Amino acid sequence: MKIDIPGYRTLDLRYLLLDYNGTLAVDGRILDPVRQRLQTLAEELQIHILTADTHGTARENCQGLPLQIRTFPGDNGRAEKLKIVDSLGREHCAAIGNGRNDTWMLRASALSIAVMEREGMYGRLFADADVCVHSIADALDLLCCPKRLIATLRG
């Protein structure tokens, strides 16, 4: 997915990295409209869910979706997420998150979106994100409808 943002940069995105709980899922569940957006985006991006899986429901709730789930212990999330960004190539990653453990992932990615869903958002994440939105649906729509992203980020 190439997105030319005048006065900012040209994005060459290949991967979408998503925090699970609080970002993609509300109380451990993915809502149906979000599932539909993931299906659409999977046609252009390889999607990775990065999670400590707080509710233990990530694999079950992601069944049938074209994505990969990567789990890790909850006490080292920031470092684990950053390793994944680095392994895929920072310049090709779009990252979406809401928590403190998402800060390094968002800082490192070519495009970063912070989400304030029902669980809230780590306050300092504002400074680490290119764009901040109210919901995961809004975040995914920025990629489904890139002119919205261009309007927000152009110089």
PyMOL commands that set and color helices and strands:
alter all, ss='L'
color gray80, all
select helices_A, chain A and resi 32-41+58-61+74-88+90-92+100-108+123-128+136-144+146-153
alter helices_A, ss='H'
color red, helices_A
select strands_A, chain A and resi 2-5+9-12+15-19+46-51+67-71+93-97+111-115+131-133
alter strands_A, ss='S'
color yellow, strands_A
deselect
rebuild
show_as cartoon
